[in-house]
Amino acid sequence: MNVLILGSGAREHALAWKLKEQRECHKIWLHPGNAGARLSGFSDLGACSSLDELVSAASHNSVDLVVIGPEQMLEQGFADAFRSSGILVVGPSRESARLETSKIFAKTFMLEAGIPTAPSQIFESFNELVHYENTSWPWVLKLDGLAAGKGVVIVHSKKQVQDFAEAVWVTKQFGPGPHRILAEGFISGREVSYIGFCDGEGFIPLASATDHKRVLDGNQGPNTGGMGAISPSPHLTPELESQIEKRIILPFLRQLKTTSLDFRGILFVGLMIDPQGNPSVLEFNTRFGDPETQCVLPRLQSSLLFLLRATAKKRLNTLENPKWDSNTSVYVVACSQGYPEAPKVGDLISGLDSIPKDAFLFFSGVEQTPAGLVSHGGRVLGVGALDSNPDAARKRAYHALSSIHWRGIHFRTDIGL
C-alpha cells in the first residue's frame, strides 16, 4: 500500500518511521512533514494550497491510505474529503471530531452514554460566568473549541475566574467568538491516557502510556503539549483496564451507533483515576496522542499497517489484539527556551550524529538552513529508548539526549519517575 501521513510533528514522524519497517508499505509520504523527517527520507506531496489540491495530489500519486494526525485537519473535514474521493482514511468525520473540538459536544455525548465524568455547567457570557456563585473550589474552566492547549485552566478563586473570562470575552485572546465555557468540578487523582483504534464497531487498545504535561520537573509550571511519556503506564492495572472497557469504551461504542457518528480513527481517552480507583473521563481526543505515540510505537511488534487498514475498513473485529515488546519505553521531549509561552527559535542544533543507534529520535519544530537544522518551534524534537528495566530505559533516553544541544535547550529531567 501507498500511505500518506498528514501532519508536521514528531507524532507523524514516528508513524512514518514505524510504517517504514513493513514491506507491505511501498511508499510513504509525510505531508507537510518537517525538515528532520525529510532528512530521514520522508518526502511531502509538493506545494498544495488547498484541501482539494491535496486530495488531487494524493489521487495522482496512487495513495491507498491516509492517516490524519492533527486535530485541526479533522475539524476542517479532511477525513470527509479524502473518503469522498474513494481513499481509505484513518481519521473520524468532521462531525465525529467534535468529540475533541467541542468540549460541550463531548460532555453531552458522555452524559447521554452514561460515561462517568465530572459534573459541569455551561456559561455563554462574561457576566454569566463571573457572577455565578460557585460553592466548591477548585473549578476547571474549558473553552469550547480548539485553543492549542491553552483553553483549559484550573481556578481556585473568583479572581482567577474573572481573569479567564476577561481573556475570553474582553481581550479576546482566543479570537472574536462567540465563545462558550464548560465549567467542571475538579476531580483529584492520577491521569491516565487510554488510546486505541476505533472503527465504530470495535476497539483495539494501544499499549498504555503516561504523559507528563507540565513544563518543569515535579509537575510544576504551565501545561504544555507534552514533555515526555513512559510506556507501559505504571498506573494502568488489568483491573482498571477492565473497568475502563466496561464503563467507558462499550458505552462509547453504543453511543456512536445511537448518534450515527462515523468514527474510523483513533480514540484517545483522557482519564482521571480517583483515590478509590474509579475512572472518570476528562476529555476525548480523536487522533493519536503526542508524545504518547512516539513512546508507544517502538514497543509495537504487530503490523501497524494492518491495524490502520482495518480501522479504515471497519474490520477491527477481525483482528486480534497486537503484540507488544515487554520492555519499558521512555521518551523525552526537548523544547526551545521560553516554551510554552514564547519559545525562541532559530538556534543551530548540534550533536544529532552522536545519537546511539538503539535510541529513537523524532523531529517536530525544526527547519533546514545552509548551516544545518535549527529550532523552529516550541517542541523541537524528542528522544527515547527501550530497556527491560524502567530506570535503565530512563538513563538510556537521557544519555542519548545529552548528545544534542542548542542554545536554550530545555527538557524535564524526571520523565518516567
C-alpha positions as CSV (number, residue, x, y, z in Angstrom):
1,M,0.0,0.0,0.0
2,N,1.0,3.6,-0.5
3,V,0.4,5.7,2.7
4,L,0.0,9.4,3.2
5,I,0.5,10.7,6.7
6,L,-0.8,14.2,7.3
7,G,0.9,16.5,9.8
8,S,4.3,18.0,10.6
9,G,5.2,16.9,14.1
10,A,7.1,14.2,15.9
11,R,3.9,12.1,16.2
12,E,3.7,11.9,12.4
13,H,7.4,11.3,12.1
14,A,7.0,8.3,14.5
15,L,4.1,6.9,12.5
16,A,6.1,7.1,9.2
17,W,9.2,5.6,10.9
18,K,7.1,2.6,12.2
19,L,5.4,2.0,8.8
20,K,8.7,2.1,7.1
21,E,9.6,-1.2,8.8
22,Q,6.9,-3.1,6.9
23,R,7.4,-4.5,3.5
24,E,3.7,-4.1,2.7
25,C,4.3,-0.3,2.6
26,H,5.6,0.5,-0.9
27,K,5.7,4.3,-0.5
28,I,5.2,6.6,2.5
29,W,4.6,10.4,2.2
30,L,4.7,12.8,5.2
31,H,2.8,16.0,4.4
32,P,3.8,18.7,5.1
33,G,6.3,17.0,7.3
34,N,9.3,18.8,8.7
35,A,13.0,19.2,7.8
36,G,14.1,16.5,10.2
37,A,11.7,13.9,8.8
38,R,12.8,14.8,5.3
39,L,16.4,14.1,6.3
40,S,15.1,10.6,7.4
41,G,13.9,10.0,3.8
42,F,10.2,11.0,4.0
43,S,9.1,13.4,1.3
44,D,5.9,15.5,1.0
45,L,3.4,15.8,-1.8
46,G,4.8,19.1,-3.0
47,A,3.0,22.5,-3.0
48,C,-0.7,22.1,-2.2
49,S,-2.5,25.4,-1.4
50,S,-5.9,23.9,-0.7
51,L,-7.6,20.7,0.5
52,D,-8.8,20.0,-3.0
53,E,-5.3,20.2,-4.3
54,L,-4.1,17.9,-1.6
55,V,-6.8,15.3,-2.4
56,S,-5.9,15.6,-6.1
57,A,-2.2,15.1,-5.4
58,A,-2.9,12.0,-3.3
59,S,-5.0,10.5,-6.1
60,H,-2.4,11.4,-8.7
61,N,0.3,9.5,-6.6
62,S,-2.0,6.5,-6.1
63,V,-2.3,6.9,-2.3
64,D,-4.2,4.0,-0.8
65,L,-4.5,5.1,2.8
66,V,-4.4,8.4,4.5
67,V,-3.6,8.8,8.3
68,I,-4.6,12.2,9.7
69,G,-2.5,13.5,12.7
70,P,-3.6,17.0,13.7
71,E,-7.0,17.8,15.2
72,Q,-7.2,21.0,13.1
73,M,-7.3,18.9,9.9
74,L,-10.1,16.7,11.4
75,E,-12.0,19.9,12.4
76,Q,-11.7,21.1,8.8
77,G,-13.2,18.0,7.3
78,F,-10.0,16.4,5.8
79,A,-11.3,12.9,6.6
80,D,-14.6,13.5,4.8
81,A,-12.9,15.0,1.7
82,F,-10.5,12.0,1.2
83,R,-13.2,9.4,1.8
84,S,-15.4,11.1,-0.7
85,S,-12.6,10.6,-3.3
86,G,-12.5,6.9,-2.6
87,I,-9.3,6.8,-0.5
88,L,-9.2,4.9,2.8
89,V,-8.8,7.2,5.8
90,V,-7.8,6.8,9.4
91,G,-9.5,9.8,11.0
92,P,-13.1,10.4,12.1
93,S,-15.5,12.5,10.2
94,R,-15.8,16.2,10.9
95,E,-18.9,15.6,13.0
96,S,-17.3,12.8,15.0
97,A,-14.2,15.0,15.6
98,R,-16.4,17.3,17.6
99,L,-15.8,14.9,20.4
100,E,-12.4,16.7,20.6
101,T,-13.1,20.0,19.1
102,S,-16.1,20.9,21.2
103,K,-15.9,20.3,25.0
104,I,-19.7,20.8,25.3
105,F,-20.5,18.3,22.5
106,A,-18.2,15.7,24.2
107,K,-19.8,16.3,27.6
108,T,-23.3,15.9,26.2
109,F,-22.2,12.7,24.4
110,M,-20.8,11.3,27.7
111,L,-23.9,12.1,29.7
112,E,-26.2,10.6,27.2
113,A,-24.0,7.5,27.1
114,G,-23.8,7.2,30.8
115,I,-20.0,7.6,30.8
116,P,-18.5,8.7,34.2
117,T,-17.4,12.3,34.0
118,A,-17.3,15.4,36.2
119,P,-20.4,17.4,36.9
120,S,-20.5,20.5,34.8
121,Q,-22.3,23.7,33.8
122,I,-22.2,25.8,30.6
123,F,-21.7,29.6,30.5
124,E,-22.2,31.7,27.4
125,S,-21.2,35.2,28.5
126,F,-18.8,37.1,30.7
127,N,-21.4,38.3,33.2
128,E,-23.0,34.8,33.5
129,L,-19.6,33.3,34.4
130,V,-18.1,36.0,36.7
131,H,-21.4,36.5,38.7
132,Y,-22.0,32.8,39.3
133,E,-21.7,31.9,43.0
134,N,-19.6,28.8,43.0
135,T,-19.5,27.0,46.3
136,S,-16.9,24.4,45.5
137,W,-13.3,25.1,44.6
138,P,-11.2,24.4,42.6
139,W,-13.0,24.6,39.3
140,V,-11.9,23.6,35.8
141,L,-12.8,26.0,33.1
142,K,-12.7,24.8,29.5
143,L,-13.1,26.9,26.4
144,D,-15.5,25.2,23.9
145,G,-13.3,24.7,20.9
146,L,-9.7,24.2,19.9
147,A,-7.2,26.5,21.7
148,A,-3.8,25.0,21.1
149,G,-3.8,23.5,24.6
150,K,-4.3,26.9,26.2
151,G,-8.1,26.8,26.7
152,V,-8.2,24.9,30.0
153,V,-7.5,26.4,33.4
154,I,-7.9,25.2,37.0
155,V,-9.2,28.1,39.1
156,H,-9.2,28.5,42.9
157,S,-10.8,31.9,43.3
158,K,-13.3,34.3,41.8
159,K,-10.3,36.5,40.7
160,Q,-8.9,33.7,38.6
161,V,-12.4,33.1,37.1
162,Q,-12.6,36.8,36.2
163,D,-9.1,36.7,34.7
164,F,-10.0,33.8,32.4
165,A,-13.4,35.4,31.5
166,E,-11.6,38.6,30.5
167,A,-9.1,36.6,28.3
168,V,-12.1,35.0,26.5
169,W,-14.6,37.8,26.2
170,V,-12.7,41.1,26.8
171,T,-9.2,40.9,25.4
172,K,-10.4,38.1,23.0
173,Q,-7.2,36.1,23.4
174,F,-9.0,33.1,21.7
175,G,-10.5,35.1,18.8
176,P,-13.7,37.1,18.3
177,G,-16.1,34.3,19.3
178,P,-18.9,33.7,20.1
179,H,-17.5,31.7,22.9
180,R,-18.9,29.3,25.5
181,I,-17.2,27.9,28.6
182,L,-17.7,24.5,30.1
183,A,-17.1,24.6,33.9
184,E,-16.4,21.3,35.6
185,G,-16.0,20.1,39.1
186,F,-12.3,19.2,39.9
187,I,-11.5,15.5,40.2
188,S,-8.3,14.7,42.1
189,G,-6.2,11.6,41.4
190,R,-3.9,10.3,38.7
191,E,-4.1,11.0,35.0
192,V,-4.0,8.0,32.6
193,S,-4.2,8.1,28.8
194,Y,-6.1,5.2,27.2
195,I,-5.7,5.2,23.4
196,G,-6.8,2.8,20.7
197,F,-8.1,2.1,17.2
198,C,-11.8,2.6,16.9
199,D,-14.0,1.9,13.8
200,G,-17.4,2.4,15.3
201,E,-17.9,-1.3,15.8
202,G,-14.8,-2.4,17.7
203,F,-11.9,-1.0,19.7
204,I,-8.4,-2.3,19.9
205,P,-6.2,-0.6,22.6
206,L,-2.7,0.6,22.1
207,A,-0.2,-0.1,24.9
208,S,-0.7,2.2,27.8
209,A,1.3,5.4,28.4
210,T,1.6,8.2,30.9
211,D,2.2,11.7,29.6
212,H,3.9,14.5,31.6
213,K,2.2,17.8,30.7
214,R,3.8,20.4,33.0
215,V,6.9,22.2,31.6
216,L,9.0,21.8,34.7
217,D,10.3,19.0,36.9
218,G,7.9,17.8,39.6
219,N,4.9,18.7,37.6
220,Q,5.4,22.4,38.1
221,G,4.9,25.3,35.7
222,P,2.3,25.7,32.9
223,N,0.7,22.9,31.0
224,T,2.2,22.1,27.6
225,G,1.5,19.8,24.7
226,G,3.6,17.1,26.5
227,M,7.1,17.0,27.8
228,G,7.6,13.2,27.6
229,A,6.0,9.9,28.3
230,I,6.6,6.4,29.7
231,S,5.0,3.1,28.4
232,P,3.6,1.0,29.9
233,S,1.9,3.3,32.3
234,P,2.7,2.5,35.9
235,H,-0.9,3.5,36.8
236,L,-2.9,1.2,34.5
237,T,-3.6,-2.2,36.1
238,P,-5.5,-5.1,34.5
239,E,-8.4,-4.4,36.9
240,L,-8.5,-0.7,36.0
241,E,-8.4,-1.5,32.3
242,S,-11.4,-3.9,32.7
243,Q,-13.3,-1.0,34.3
244,I,-12.4,1.3,31.5
245,E,-13.6,-1.1,28.9
246,K,-16.9,-1.8,30.6
247,R,-17.8,1.7,31.9
248,I,-16.3,3.8,29.1
249,I,-15.4,2.0,25.8
250,L,-18.5,-0.1,25.5
251,P,-20.9,2.8,26.3
252,F,-18.9,4.9,23.9
253,L,-19.4,2.4,21.0
254,R,-23.1,2.1,21.8
255,Q,-23.5,5.9,21.7
256,L,-21.7,6.1,18.4
257,K,-24.4,3.9,16.9
258,T,-27.2,5.8,18.6
259,T,-25.9,9.1,17.2
260,S,-24.9,7.6,13.8
261,L,-21.4,9.1,14.0
262,D,-18.8,7.9,11.5
263,F,-15.8,7.2,13.7
264,R,-13.0,5.4,11.9
265,G,-9.8,6.6,13.6
266,I,-8.0,6.9,16.9
267,L,-9.9,7.3,20.2
268,F,-7.8,9.0,22.9
269,V,-9.5,8.9,26.3
270,G,-8.0,11.3,28.9
271,L,-8.9,9.8,32.3
272,M,-8.6,10.7,35.9
273,I,-8.4,7.8,38.4
274,D,-9.7,8.9,41.8
275,P,-8.1,7.6,45.1
276,Q,-10.7,4.8,45.2
277,G,-9.6,3.6,41.7
278,N,-12.6,4.8,39.8
279,P,-12.1,6.2,36.3
280,S,-13.7,9.4,35.0
281,V,-13.3,10.9,31.6
282,L,-11.6,14.3,31.4
283,E,-11.6,14.6,27.7
284,F,-11.7,12.8,24.4
285,N,-9.2,13.3,21.6
286,T,-9.9,11.9,18.2
287,R,-6.3,11.3,17.0
288,F,-3.0,9.8,18.1
289,G,-1.6,11.3,21.2
290,D,1.6,13.4,21.2
291,P,4.0,12.4,22.8
292,E,2.4,9.1,23.7
293,T,2.6,7.8,20.1
294,Q,6.4,8.4,19.9
295,C,6.7,6.5,23.2
296,V,4.4,3.6,22.4
297,L,5.1,2.7,18.7
298,P,8.7,1.5,19.4
299,R,7.1,-1.3,21.5
300,L,4.7,-2.4,18.8
301,Q,5.6,-5.9,17.4
302,S,2.4,-6.4,15.3
303,S,1.7,-4.7,11.9
304,L,0.8,-1.1,12.3
305,L,-0.4,-1.1,8.7
306,F,-2.8,-3.9,9.3
307,L,-4.3,-2.1,12.3
308,L,-4.7,1.2,10.3
309,R,-6.2,-0.5,7.3
310,A,-8.7,-2.5,9.4
311,T,-9.7,0.7,11.2
312,A,-10.3,2.5,7.8
313,K,-12.3,-0.5,6.5
314,K,-14.3,-1.1,9.7
315,R,-12.8,-4.5,10.2
316,L,-11.2,-4.2,13.6
317,N,-13.3,-7.1,14.9
318,T,-11.4,-9.4,12.6
319,L,-8.1,-8.7,14.2
320,E,-6.5,-10.0,17.4
321,N,-5.0,-7.5,19.9
322,P,-1.5,-6.5,18.8
323,K,1.7,-7.9,20.5
324,W,3.9,-5.5,22.4
325,D,7.6,-5.6,23.4
326,S,7.8,-6.2,27.2
327,N,10.4,-3.6,27.6
328,T,9.7,-0.1,29.0
329,S,9.8,2.8,26.7
330,V,10.8,6.3,27.9
331,Y,10.6,9.3,25.6
332,V,11.8,12.8,26.4
333,V,10.8,16.0,24.6
334,A,13.3,18.8,24.2
335,C,12.0,22.3,23.8
336,S,13.0,25.8,22.9
337,Q,13.8,28.3,25.6
338,G,10.6,30.1,26.7
339,Y,8.2,27.3,25.8
340,P,5.2,27.2,26.0
341,E,4.5,31.0,26.3
342,A,7.2,32.5,24.0
343,P,9.6,30.0,22.5
344,K,12.8,31.3,21.0
345,V,13.7,29.8,17.6
346,G,16.4,29.9,15.0
347,D,19.2,28.2,17.1
348,L,21.5,25.7,15.4
349,I,21.1,22.1,16.6
350,S,24.3,20.1,17.1
351,G,25.1,16.5,18.2
352,L,22.5,14.7,16.1
353,D,25.1,12.4,14.7
354,S,26.1,11.2,18.2
355,I,22.7,9.6,19.0
356,P,23.1,5.9,19.8
357,K,21.7,3.5,17.2
358,D,19.4,1.8,19.7
359,A,17.7,5.2,20.6
360,F,14.9,6.6,18.6
361,L,14.8,10.3,17.5
362,F,11.7,12.1,16.2
363,F,11.6,15.7,14.9
364,S,9.0,18.3,15.3
365,G,9.8,22.0,15.3
366,V,12.9,22.2,13.1
367,E,13.9,24.0,9.9
368,Q,16.7,23.3,7.4
369,T,19.3,26.1,6.8
370,P,22.6,26.2,5.0
371,A,24.3,25.8,8.4
372,G,22.2,22.8,9.4
373,L,19.0,22.1,11.3
374,V,17.8,24.9,13.6
375,S,15.0,25.1,16.1
376,H,11.7,26.3,14.6
377,G,9.0,25.8,17.2
378,G,8.3,25.2,20.9
379,R,8.7,21.4,21.0
380,V,11.8,20.8,18.8
381,L,12.4,17.0,18.9
382,G,12.2,14.0,21.2
383,V,14.5,11.1,22.1
384,G,13.6,7.8,23.6
385,A,14.9,4.3,24.5
386,L,13.8,0.8,25.5
387,D,15.0,-1.4,28.3
388,S,13.7,-4.2,30.4
389,N,14.4,-2.1,33.5
390,P,12.4,1.2,33.7
391,D,15.2,3.1,35.3
392,A,17.7,1.9,32.7
393,A,15.3,3.0,30.0
394,R,15.3,6.5,31.5
395,K,19.0,6.6,31.7
396,R,19.4,5.4,28.1
397,A,17.0,8.1,26.9
398,Y,18.7,10.9,28.8
399,H,22.1,9.7,27.7
400,A,21.0,9.9,24.1
401,L,19.5,13.3,24.6
402,S,22.7,14.6,26.3
403,S,24.5,14.4,22.9
404,I,22.1,17.1,21.5
405,H,22.5,20.8,22.1
406,W,21.2,24.2,21.0
407,R,21.1,27.5,22.8
408,G,18.4,27.4,25.5
409,I,17.5,23.7,25.1
410,H,15.1,22.7,27.8
411,F,13.7,19.3,28.9
412,R,12.4,17.8,32.1
413,T,14.8,15.5,33.9
414,D,12.1,13.4,35.7
415,I,10.2,11.8,32.9
416,G,9.1,8.3,34.0
417,L,9.8,8.8,37.7
